[in-house]
Amino acid sequence: MAYQCDITGKGKQFGHNVSHSLRHTPKVWKPNLQKKTLIINGQKVRVKLAASTIRSLKKHEANLNKA
């Protein structure tokens, strides 16, 4: 399964856990992906979105509805 947002492309980030003794062990940070069904041009499309992307979409949708 690809850990990547379908809209923003936000994906895994790699780094190290660093213990008190300064040992470095591999660490992976994954985005908070959610499966959502969006209606695009009248079609239902199921996409994987990061939670931050969903928040941004809701904010922009609210701004568009005001205008």
Helices and strands as residue ranges (DSSP letters): E 13-18, E 24-29, E 33-40, E 43-50, H 51-66
